[in-house]
Structure formats: structure tokens, C-alpha cells
Amino acid sequence: MTPRTGDLFGPAAPAENAAFSGPRRLVIPGPPVPKARARTVRGHSYTPARTAAAEKAIKALALAAGWTPLDGPVAVTLHFYVPDRRRRDIDNLTKLVLDALNGIAWHDDSQIRCLVARRSHTPDSPRTDVDVCAVPEERT
């Protein structure tokens, strides 16, 4: 497998390395959505509708792609292609995707050992590219 341009995982490891799994890619169409804070009204907290809808759509895409949780440590690369130059906090964009994929791409987000996120301005094709890859266990 030849690495894609900008692929931080590089080529796939040899088949005899059972601890390594090549990257899975998920393309989430449409402008990236930042995670909004939970709202509290009269003592009751709720997740804003836009956040809940975006998380639900990401989960559905990953499940439709056949994703199942990886065991062991994982590396995640997120590339957010935004349609305009409005200010967006990359940590809130990242949080929404990671929360949506928790239990689908990995069992628990504590498995994430490497996380890379970047944002680019792309007015013609707003989307989010997600790459998830199992990585070898660390030896001490």
C-alpha cells in the first residue's frame, strides 16, 4: 500500500505484525460541526440539537462502513475542511468526532495514544476526513 499524501501513518506494516492494523478512513460530508456545551434550563441539562444530530450522523456513517471497535492503542488523524474563514476552535471540532466514534472505532477514548488534528479552508468540498489506526502496544 502506498501512503496517501499527508498520511501520517505511512505504509501498512508487514502482515506478520499482528499488532498493526492499517488505517481505516471515514469521510464525513458537509461542514464540520463543533461540539457545543451542554445547556441547562431550569435544572435540567441537555445536549444542543445540532451537536446531537452531528454525533448521530457520524455514528451512522461509521456503522454503515462496517466499523467495529479496535482493541488496544489507536492513533487518530482528523482533517477538517471548512467552507469559510469563520473562527472555529479545533478542540471543539475534534471533541465532537471523538465522542461520536467512542464505542464504534475504539472501545474507550483512553485507547487513543496519538491524536493529530488540522483544519484547512476548502469552500468547494467541506468535510471531515477521519483516519483511525491500531498501533503496537508500548513496551516498558
N, C-alpha and C positions, 0 to 999 in steps of 0.2 A: 504494500500500500504506500503510495507516495503522499507525503504530508501536504495538506492544503496550505495555501498562502496564509500566513498568520496563525497556523495551527500550533498551539503551544505544547501539544502532546507529542509531536513528531511522528515518525512512522510506527506502525504496530510492532510490538515486540515479537520475538520468535514464538512459535506455537508451544514450545516446551516450557515457557514461562507461564505457568497456570495462574500466577498471582496477578497477571496483567490482562486487562480487557481493553481492547481498542475503544476509541471514543464513540459514544452514541450522540447523534445530533438531533436536536429538535428545533424547528423554525416556527416561531410564534408570529403569525402575521399581524400587521397593524401597529400603530404607535405604542411603544412601551408605556405601561401604567405604573406609577409609583405607588407603593403601599401607603395608604392613609392611616392615620392613627385611629384607634377605636374611639367612638363617640360615646358620651354618657349623657343621657337625658333622664331626669327625674330618678336618678339612682340606678338606671339600667344601662348597661354597656352594649353596644352593637358595632359590628363592622360595617363601614360605609358600603353602599350597594356597588359602587364602581370597583372597589377593591375585591369584594366577594365574587363579583361576576368575572373579573380578570383571573382570579385564582382558579375558579371553576373551569374556565375555558382552557387554561394551561394544563390542569389535571386531565381534562378530557382529551386534549391533543396527545399527551404523553401515554395515556392508556390506549388510545386508538393506534398509536405507533407500536404498541406491544411492550412498552417499558415495564419492567419489574424491578423491585429494589435490588441494588447491588449489595453484596456483603463486603465488609472490610472498608478500608480507607478509599476515598474517592477524591478526584480533582475535578473542579468545575470551572469552565470558562463561559462568561456571559458577554455578548457583544450587543449593545443596544443601539439600534439605528433609529434616531429620532427625526421627525419630519421638519422641525423648525429649531430655532436657536433659543427658545424659551428655557429658563433656568429649570433644571431637574437635578435633584440630588441622586447621585449614582447609588448611594447606600439604600435609598428607599426603592429604587428600581430593582436592585439586587434582592432586597428582603422579600418583595412580593413573589419573585420567581422561586427563590429558595423555599419559602413557606409552601408554595403550591406543589413543589416536587417532593416535599418531605413525605416519606412513606410510599413514594412511587418510584423515584430514581435511586433512593437510598432509604434505609430503614429509619435513620435518625440523622439530623444535620450535624451531630457530633462526629460523624464519619468523614466530614469534609476536611481534608488535610491541606488542600491548595485551592485558592479561590482567586480568579482573575476576572475583573470586570472592566469594560471600557465602553465609551459612548462615542458615536460618530453621527454627524449630520448627514442625512440621506433623504431629501424631500421626496424622491420618486418611489422609494421602497422601504417605508418604515416597518421595522420588525425587530424581533429579538432572536439571536442565534444562541442556543444553549448546547454546550458540549460537556458530557459527563464521562469520566473515565475511571475505572478501578485502577488503583496504584498499589505497588507492593507494600506490605507491612514494614514498618521501620524496625530495624534491629538495634538493640542496645548493647 
